[in-house]
Amino acid sequence: MGANLTGANLFVANLTGANLFVANLIDADLLGANLTGADLTGAKLSLAHLEGANFTDANLSLTNLIGVENITHSQIKSACHWEKAIYQGYWDKETEKWIIDEKANQEHIEKIKQDKASDPQQKVDCSRWKQSS
């Protein structure tokens, strides 16, 4: 099985390109972590567990969240570059790669944007990720 990182302090961790499939990140503190290009779904939809994980000021640019259902819009919007994350697609068994559904992905991002109730109360500080934008 995957790593059990329940409640782990991953504050400002560099998780660029990390493969976190089947990882248990329930209540993990990912404040300010760099998740650029990280895979939070894993092969064959063995989804990471993200309930209660803190993504405040984390970088979600190109983070693969395809099929993840246990993360809230509030969690997503507390992060930086969440609009550049990947939410919609499918696993191609032949190539063993994720295929992004660009149209569905944009529609999903718009749905998150329209959910005003999930907007953070405090402005998210993304100044440290300017080069990743």
Secondary structure by P-SEA (a helix, b strand, c coil): ccccccccccccccccccccccccccccccccccccccccccccccccccccccccccccccccccccccccaaaaaacccccccccbbbbcccccbbbbaaaaaaaaaaaaaaccccccccccccccccccc
